[in-house]
Amino acid sequence: MNDERHGLIVTSHNALKAYLELAFEDAGLKPVAAGTLREALEYLKTHVPRLIVVDEISEDGLDAAGFVWRLKRVTRLKHVPTIQIVHKASERERVTMEISGTDHIVELPIKNSQFRKLLEGLLSNDR
């Protein structure tokens, strides 16, 4: 199912989740939250969100970069924009995220006006 007005948030951090939900709603997206990468993968089996935001979550041999790498290899998901939220990425981590297919890297703390502009830009693009 193509969920054109849904956005997927993948984080186990409640404060970040609450912020992203508000930002999504302000941008006209209905937020859908997954607390784990596995939950997100299950959701993505039957849904195509308009946008995916994932933090530095990691579990059972799967990290955020691996998660993005997997979804970018699925034909119906490869054009969904992804945003990786990080604390402070080293050059090596940035390269890894870029190779995985992450479209944008946003460092914490999130600068509200810049993040909202990023969301608006991604949602205005016809992908």
N, C-alpha and C positions, 0 to 999 in steps of 0.2 A: 504494500500500500504506500503510495506517495503522500507523505504528510507535509505538504508544501508550507504550512504555517507552524510546524513544530520544530523545536530546536532541542537537541540532546545535550544534556550536561552530565559529564562523567566525573564525579568527585565523591569522596567520603567525608569531606570537610563541610560541616553545616553552614559556617559563615560564608564560605565561598559559594556554596550552592545557593544560599539565600540572595546574595548579591547578583549572581548570574541569572537567577529566576526573575528578579526585578528588571535587570537590564534587558532580558529577552522580552518580557511583557511590554516594556517601554518601546521596544523595536517592532512590536506587533507579532511576536512569536509566542506560541504556547510552549512553556518549558516542560520537558520530560526529563526526569532525573534518574540516573542509575548510580548506585553506590559502589559498584565494582565493574571492572572491565568485562567480566563474564556476563553480568546483567545487561550491559550495553550491547554485547555481541548478540545476546538472545533477542533484544529489542530490534536490532538491525536485521535480523533474519526476515522480519515481516514488515518493516517500516523503512521509509527513506526520509529522514529529517531534512530540513532546509540548511541546517548548520549543526556542527558538533564541536563542543568545547570539552577538553579533557585536561585534567591536572596531572601531576607527576605520580599518579597512582601506579602501583605495581603489585602483582599477586601471582603466585604459583607459576613462575617462569614467564609471565607476560607483563610487559611494561607498556607505558603509553605509546612509545615509539613503535613497538611491535603491533599494538592495537591499530594505530593509524596505518601502518604498512599493510596489515591484513585488509582493512576496509578499502584502501585505495586500489586493491587488486580485484575488487568485486565490481563488475561492470556498472550495476545500478547505483553504486555508492561512490565511485571514484571521483565524481564531480562535486560531491558534497564538500563545502569548505570546512576545514578543520582549524581550530585554534588550540594550541598547546599552552597551558598556563604553567609557568616555572618560577621557582624562587630566584635563582641566579644561575643561569646556564653558562657552563664553560664553553669554550670554542668547540671542543670535541662533542659535547652534548648537543650544541646547536647543529653541527654537521650531521650528527646521527638523526636528529629530528627532521632536518631538511631531506636527508636521504629517504627517510620513512614516508615522506610525502606531506608532512605537516605544512599547511598553507601559511600560517602565521604563528609566531611565538610571542607571547605576552608575559612580561616579568611582573612578579608581585613586588611591591603593592601595585595594584591596577590603577592606572590614571583614568579616572572616570570619563572625562570628556574624550580622550583619545580612544578608549575602548568603545564608547558609544558610536564614535565616528567610524571605527572599524566595522562594527556590526551593521550600521547603516549602509556603508559601502558594499559589504558582502551581500546584503539583502537586496540592494538595488541592481546588482549585476544579474544579467540573464545568463544562467549557467545551464 
